[in-house]
Amino acid sequence: MTFVLLLVLAGLLWFSLRYAWWRPAASYRYPRILMYHMIAETCSGARFNGLRVAPGFFEKQLQWLSQQGWHSFTVSELVTQAEQLPEKSFAITFDDGYADNLLQALPLLKKYHCKATLYLVVDRFGRDWSIQRKAHHDEGELKREAKLSDEQVQEMLDSGCIELGSHSMTHANFSRLDTAAVSKELIDSRKALEERFGVPVHSFAYPFGLYRPEQIALVERAGFTSAVTTREGVEDAGSWDTLELQRIKISGKDNWLAFLLRMRGGRRGL
Ligand SMILES: [Zn+2]
């Protein structure tokens, strides 16, 4: 009997720590910036399944957002319209530039009248940037994943619902680079994207979410007006730091309850 009780208590404790259900809802005046990578089914045994949100799950999220009266914006729209945003504003972001963003995500974005910001790595072909973070991540999993060709990026932009942002030239790890190298990644990527696609590029996503505080000024100097991190949370758009925007991580490993709680509280568990 005592054992069963202990088991139940342990279960409750696990559930509470995982979902932090007691945390109050973050104000609906605080925009939610959602971070996605791939819209794809998970691959068994793959390391990066957290980055793969199944198309059916993505559609369920978009359907819920639209039914619950959430308003879709690009990141730059959130930043420039910060003073007049309605309650329940959100932005969808895609990092890296996977081909499924066009093949799987775009039709669903159109279906639910949603916008998104695509943070594209300029030199994204034949690279396994995961080793820039941890050398032992050398299975080539992300390298094998199909990336958007320039023509496919153009197709996304032609839809009218996609903002193009930069995710650096090579998905470099800024925490290991000096000022000159970081400036080059920032300036070259913005220039390359603007020249290649003929659109202004105002927003940046820090690769791996890694950077040193003194590098933030370099982002601004390179001409970006906003930058998103991988720090989880939501903030008041009236006072947020537009060069260190927090996001809500949408993971392929999460279930529906976890999604709802992240939308409510701005982040997962403790
Ligand atoms: Zn990335």
Boltz pocket constraint, residues with backbone or C-beta under 6 A from the ligand:
constraints:
  - pocket:
      binder: B
      contacts: [[A, 95], [A, 96], [A, 167], [A, 171], [A, 206], [A, 207], [A, 208]]
      max_distance: 6.0
